């Protein structure tokens, strides 16, 4: 790119003045003073921020780092305690991978994160993006850190006409051409901040952008139309039944299988989730115990790859369950919390 150095200087100067104050971030001023980012905090934040916003992830990050201030502390936690602490962040495979990675760092690397992209990539659950982010931010490696924000910045900066997701390799290559050995960690975070605060998906704030002079989409007059996107297919719908079985002030929960959606989490007993809706007789037949079941209606929930209509049935009874006080249900995954709250309103 022509004038790459000038563009980099402009963006880094903006970052020095406008960097977001994030719980896991070392400020540009502190970095210049020699303070290094903690790889554990960088890694933990990046895992939490996958498919999760900064405001939603921040209290979880603060709670985790208070309870488990080092990767060794996290590696020693019981699986169930970790899954309960993760409840509400969604995408629960991340929590299982988090624990597997922490244990690998402790057992295979003496509690010290490896400092190269390839070695980080070899850790359980660490993908190409997370490895690049930790390598750049924690170890100042010249790694190519490309998330959705960076893809959007690149698509506008170069007016890339190829629609997403087909454009991903092209956008990654364009981002790579802008990386140098000078401040790679700050550069990665500057691009993220630019996309999050200025080069927004809708209504980009071009008048505040430090690199608008180099932006082909801005110069073309329609930056908001980038990145181009292929129309998404309709999300399929599944149907199921959730069973709210009570015993006085306690609610019956079950531990879900370790693998699969919401694996390892405590949740309400449910039927299978399938394409066809459940009739009343089918719903009662699939119940975890024989009881006088009442139909309380349905709740809706959206997962990444499908939407779920979950009928809610309630009864009083007993059995071999994890009996939990009603006030302890707040740690349930959101889909089950919706069903439990619906039952509480209607019972």
Secondary structure as UniProt FT lines:
FT   TURN            2..3
FT   HELIX           4..18
FT   TURN            23..24
FT   HELIX           28..32
FT   TURN            33..34
FT   HELIX           39..48
FT   TURN            49..51
FT   HELIX           54..67
FT   HELIX           71..75
FT   HELIX           79..86
FT   TURN            87..88
FT   HELIX           93..109
FT   TURN            110..111
FT   HELIX           117..121
FT   TURN            124..125
FT   HELIX           128..139
FT   HELIX           148..157
FT   TURN            158..159
FT   TURN            165..167
FT   HELIX           168..176
FT   TURN            177..178
FT   HELIX           184..197
FT   HELIX           206..208
FT   TURN            210..211
FT   HELIX           212..214
FT   HELIX           216..220
FT   HELIX           223..225
FT   STRAND          236..247
FT   TURN            248..249
FT   STRAND          250..255
FT   TURN            261..264
FT   STRAND          266..267
FT   STRAND          269..270
FT   HELIX           280..285
FT   STRAND          294..302
FT   STRAND          306..316
FT   STRAND          322..325
FT   HELIX           326..331
FT   HELIX           334..346
//
